Amino acid sequence: MALKSFIHVHPDSHFPIQNLPYGAFKTHSTTLPRLGVAIGDYVLDLSEIAKSGLFNGLLLAGSDCFLQPTLNKFLAMGRPAWKEARDTLQKLLSSTEPALRDNMELRQKALVPMSEVEMVLPMEIGDYTDFFSSMHHAKNCGTIFVGPKNPIAPNWFRLPIAYHGRASSVVISGTDIIRPRGQGHPTGDSTPYFGPSLKLDFELEMATIVGPGNELGKTIDVNEAADHIFGVVLMNDWSGMTMFSCFTSSSSFLSNKISIAYLKETRFWQLEIFRHGNMFLLDPFLERVLVSTSVVIVGIYIFPPHLLGTTISPWIVTLDALQPFACDAPKQDPPPLPYLAEKISKNYDIALEVQIKPSGQKDSSVVTRSNLKNLYWTLTQQLAHHTINGCNLRPGDLLGTGTISGPEPDSLGCLLELTWNGQKALSLNGTTRKFLEDGDEVIFTGCCKGDGYNVGFGTCTGKVVPPRD
């Protein structure tokens, strides 16, 4: 018999008892955040459950992990503790268990209507890395900026490329996004443009939340990487296309006719060098690159336009909740190197949708539908690769997937692709968009369809507002 809660959950809800995603919230009567799980239209306050002694398993009995303002302490405890908590919560919320169902005083304290809470960032994010894991997205961006002949560098198929972002600009869903200002590429010898970004975009992504990390100098085996992933959130890695990069180099750089193309739009600050018609992909984790014995790039200073803000959804859906929706990952050709070769390579069937509500309009329009299963590099491969040089991950670290595009025209993950870099406009309820305008609101949703239930993420939203003076 299907698991059922004593809490009424609408059939269309993203938060049935099969899900129980984790988040952090405030109410009008509290100043410090509290931890909770979503169930129907309620938040179950985990601090009240803990204080009542209902977390009485071997690992959680007496623990103060749910009395903290963030999930970091719980994340560090690892999968056995996560499973114990999930089992306990599903039992407490089930229709057959009286411990919470029949305790009206505890129910009144522990079950808070979602309409009465303010969601906040559920973990302290020490570091944030964004990958570039969608082959369809890579191909489209390469075609736009390089051309259709060789749109993807061969190196892309060898490792999950990433860049290191700013954790300080990660914000919770519902936070306004201020249009950034910056310098743009000059034309010829003219003065560079400075002003508001002329091409503000959304990027449909998801992100993993790291659980137990690894010691500095030690790696995580790709076949054990899932034990280091607590769960997944929706993520909008907003991008302002106005940017300016500068570099200094030896004179042989110019004499060899090597040009640097800084392709902002490729989600990971893809830096590609063209020399004698050959394209080489540089790992963005590197600070200096030796091109040849005669050509050394002395310094590259790039200010990624994503630093304006990265929005995540408030509820972390655990890998345990997503397990029924695991699916085969795409075949990787060429086969990955041994450290990235998985015994079982899987993605998750998570339907993703983006809507835009244009400024001044009441209704929103769907602009794209994609799916996490479209990723070429899996979540576990991303995490394992991140540690291959001994980099130490920590509980609460955020690893973005990069823009998730599918193979169809209506499954592209950003306006750059949907409008082919502004060459064609999208129709939205009688108005058009090539890129985002001030007042536009972007809404992400993600959901898995089970047998009579959903496992969803809620929404990830943000509205564009004008730059500050």
N, C-alpha and C positions, 0 to 999 in steps of 0.2 A: 504494500500500500504506500502511496506517495506520502512523503513527510508533509505535515500540515501544522500551521501555527494556530494558537488560540487568538492571536491578533488577526483581525480582519485584514486581508491583503487583496487588493483589487487584482483581477487577472492580468491587467496590463502593467502592473507595477514592476519596476526594476528590482525591487527589494523583497522578495519572498524569503522564506526560511532557508531555501537552498542557496541563498547568496550570502547575506550577513557581512557586507563590506564594512571596513573600519574607517572612522573619521574622527575629527576633533571639533568641538562646538562650544559656543558660549550661549548663555541666555541673558535676558535683561537683568537677572538677579545675580549673575556671576561675573567676576572680572577675569579669573584664570580659566583657560580652556579645560574642558573635560573630554575624556575619550568615550566613544560610543560606537555601536553598530546600527545600521539601518535595518528596520523591519517594517514593511508597509509604509505608512505615513508617520511613523514614529522613529525616534532615536532611543535606543536602549542605553542608558547611562551606565557604563561599565564600572565607574567608581562606586555606585550604589550597590551593584551586584557584588563587587569585591568586598565592600564593607559589611555586607550581609553574610559573608562567609560562604557564598555559593560557588566560588572557584575553589573547590576542595580537592583537586587532583594532586598528584605527586609533585608536579612541577610548578603549579600556580598557587597552591595553598600557602598563605602567608606572604605572597609576593606583593610588592607595591607597584608593579608595572602598570596597573590600570588606575593608579592614583596620580600618575604623572600628567603634565600638560601636553606631552607629545608621545608618540608611539615608539620612540627610539629604544627604550629599555626593553619593551616587548619584542621589537624586531630583532634585537641582539640575542634573544633567547633561543631562536631557531625553530625549525620545523616541528620537533616533538611538542614544544610548548604551544605553537600555533594550532596543532591538531587537537591538543587537549582543550584549548579554549574553544575551538569550533565545536567539538563534541559536546562540551558543557553548555554552550549557548543554544545549540540546536535542541538539546534536551530540555532546557529551561523554557524555551519558547514554543515547544511542541504542544499540541492540543491535549495530550495525555498526561502531561507532567503538572502536578498541582503546586510545586514549590513557589513559583512566581504567579501562575494563573490564579491561585486562590488566596494570595496574600495581597489584599487590596491596598494596604498601606505601602508596601514595597512597590507595587505597580504604579501607584500615584507618584512616587518619588523617582522611579527608574525609567518610566516611559514618558518621554517628552515629545509633544507634537512637533513635527518638522517645521511647521509654520511659526514656531516660537523660538527657533534657534538660528544662530549665525554661525556658519561653518568657517573654520580657519584652517591653515596649513596643518596637516595631521602629523608631520614629522619635522624635525630640524634637519635641513638639507645641508650637509657639509660640502658636498661636491655634486656638480651636475655635468653630465656628458651627453652629447647628442650624436647619434649614429646616422648613417646614410644607407639604409638597409633595403630599400625598395628598388628592384631592378627597373620597373616600369618608370618610376620617377627619375632614376638616373638616366635612362635612355631619353626621356622627353627633354630633360634639361640639357643633356649633351647635344641633342639635335638642335635645340633652340640656339645654343651658344657656340657650338663647335661645328655642327653640320651633321647630316645623316650618314656620312661615310663611316666614321668611327666615333659614334656618340658616347660610348663607354670605354674608358681606359681599361686595358686588359687586367691591370692590377686590381681593379674593383672586384673582380671575381675571385680574388685570392684572400681577401681579408675584409672584415667589417670596418669601414672607415668611420672616423668620428672626430669631433672637436670638443674641446673642454670649454664649457660655458660658464656663466655667472650665476651661482646659486642665489645671490642676493636679489636678482630680478625675477625669481619664480614667485608667482602670486596665485591666490586661490580664485576659483571661478567666481565671476561677478565683479571682479575688480576692473575699473576702467583702464584702458590702455591709451596713454598719451602719445600722440603722433610724434615720432622722433624728428630731430633736426640733425643735419650733418653736411659734410662736403660731398659733392658729386664729381664725377670725372670731368675734367676740363676738355674743351674742344680746341685742339691745337695748342697754341701758346696762351690761350685766354685764361682768365682767373677762374678757379674752380667754383662751381655753384655751391652756395651755402644757404640752407633754408629747410623747410619741412620736407620730409620724405615724400616724393611724388608717386611712389609705388609701394603702398603699404599692403601687406598680404597676410593671410592666415596660412598655417601649415597644419594639416591634419596628421597628428601623431598620437602615439601612445607612449607610455613610459613605465619602466619597471622600477619598483622600490626595493632597494637592496636590504636584505636581512643581515645575518652574520657576515662580516667581512673576511678579510684575509690579512695575514701579517705581511708587513713590508718585506719584499723579496721572495714571497711565496706565491705560487700561482693556484688558480682554481681549475680543476679538471672539468672539461666541457660536459662530461657525463654526470658530474656532481653539481653543476652550476644551478640547477633548479632549487637545490636546498638553500641557496643563497638569495633567492628571489621570493620576497614576501607576497607581492601582488602587483597589480597593474592599474594605472589611471589613464584617463584621456588627457591629452596635452595639445595645446595650441602654441606653437613656437612662432609667435608673431614676427614678421620680418619687414623691415623698412629698407627698400632697395637703394636709397641714397647712401652711398658710402665712398670712402676714398682710401686707397692703399698707396703706400710709398715704399720705395726700397732703394738701397744703394748696392752697387755691385762693381766688380772689376771691369775694366774696359773690354776684356775679351767677351763679356756677356753680350755687348752690343755687336761686336765684330762677328760673333758666331750666329747672329740673328736669332737669338733666343728671345721669345716674348713670353711674358707672364700674363696669363689670363686668370684673374681672380673672379671665380664664378660664384658670387654670393648666393645665387638662387639655388645652388645645389645642396643646401641644407647643412653642409658640414664644412663650409668655407673651402670647397675643393680648390686646391691650388694645382694647376696643371702647367707644365713647362713643355713648350714645343721647340724641338731642336732638330733641324734638318728633316722636318716632316714627321718626326716621331713624337709621341705623346707619353709623358711619364707622370705618374700619379704620386704625389708626395703625401706622406702620412701627416695630417695636421697636428699630431702630437709632437712632432719634431720642431725644434726651434731653429735649427740651421741645417741646410742641406748641401752636401758636396755634390755638385752636378758632374764635374769632371776634374781632372788634375789642373785644368787651366781656367775653370769657371767656378767661382764660389760666390754664392749669394751671401753678402755680409750680414744683411739684416732685412727682415720683412716685418712691417708693422701693419697689422690688419685689425680693424675695429669692427667686429661682426655686428651687423644691423639687428641681430636677434636680441641684443642686450636691452632693448627697449621693454621687454617683458615676455615671460613665458607663463601661460595660464595652465593650471592643472585642475582636474575635477576633484571635488572634496572627498569622494569615497574611494578607498582602495579595495578593489575586488581581488581576493586571494587566488593563488594558483589552485588551491583545493576546490574553490567554487567554479573555476574555469575548467577543471579536469574533464568533465563530461563533454566539453566542446573542443577538445584537442583534435587536431587533424594533421595529416601528413604535410610536411613542409615541401616546397618545390625541390625537384632534383637539382643538385648543384653541379655544374659542369664548367670548368674542370673540378674534379673532386677536391675538397678542401684538404689542406695539410693535416697531418695526424692530430695536432693539438686542437683542431676545429672539427674533426670527424666525430660525429655523434652516433652512438649505437642506435638510438631512436631519435630521428630529427622531426620535431613537431612544431606547428604553429597552433593558433587558436582561432576558431570560427567566430569572430566578433564582427557583427555588421556595424559599420560606421556611417554616419550621416552628418553633413554640414548644411546648415541653413544660414542665410543672411537676411536680416531685417533692415532694409534700407532706412536711412535717417528720415524721420517724419512719417513713416508708414506704420500701420498697425500690424500687418501680416508679414510673415517671413516666407522665403522661398527656398526650397531645397536646391542646392547647387551641385552637390556631388554625393555619391554613395560608394564607399569602398569597404575593405575588410582587412583585418589584421593578417589573415591567412595569405595575403598577397606579398608578405615580406619574403625576400630572398634569404637574408641572414636572420636566424632565429634569435629569440631573446637570450637563450642560453649561450649561443655562440658569441653574441655581443659581450656578455658578461665575462666569459672565459678569455676572449681576446683582450679585454681591458686589463686583465691581470697578467698577461703573458710576459711582460717585462718586469714583473714584480710589484706593479702598482697596487697599493693597498686600498681596497674598497672598505667603506664603513657603513654601519646601519643607518638607513635614511638617505643614502646617496640615491640620486635620480639619474636613470639612464634612458634617454629618449630614443625612439626607434628611427627618427627621421621621418620625412613626409611619406605617407602610405598611399601610393597610387596603385590603381588596378589597370588591367589591360584595355578597358573600354573607355570611350570618350567621356562618359558620365561618371567615371570612377577616379578622376584625377584629384590629387590631394591638395591643390593650391591654385590660386588665381593665375599665377605665372603660367601653369600648364593649361588651365581651363580657357584662358584668353590668349594663349600662345604669346606670352609677354606683351599683352596689350594690343595685339593685332586684330582681335575680334572681341566684341562686347557680349556680356551675359545679359539676358533679359530677366528682370526681377519685378514682377507685378507692375508693369507699365513703365518702369525705369530701367536703366542699364548701368552696368558696372564693368570696368576693366580692372580696377584695383579698388581697395576700400576707401571710402570717403568718411569724413568726420560725421559722427552720429550713427554710423552703421554698427549694428550689433551682430556678432557671429556666434552661432550656437552649434556645438558639437554634441552628438549623442552616440552611444555605443551600447549594443545589446546582443546577448546570445539567446536563441530561442530553444527552450527545452520542451519536454513533453508536458504541456499544460502549465508551464511557468516560464518566466524570463530570469536571466541573470544579467543585470544591466549596471551601468555606471552613472545613471542620472544624466546631468548635462554639464558641459564645460563652456561657459559663456564669457564674453567680454565685449565692451562697447568702445569704439574709437572716439577719443575726444581731442580737441585741437591742442597744439603745442602750448606749453606755458611760456609766458613772457620772460 
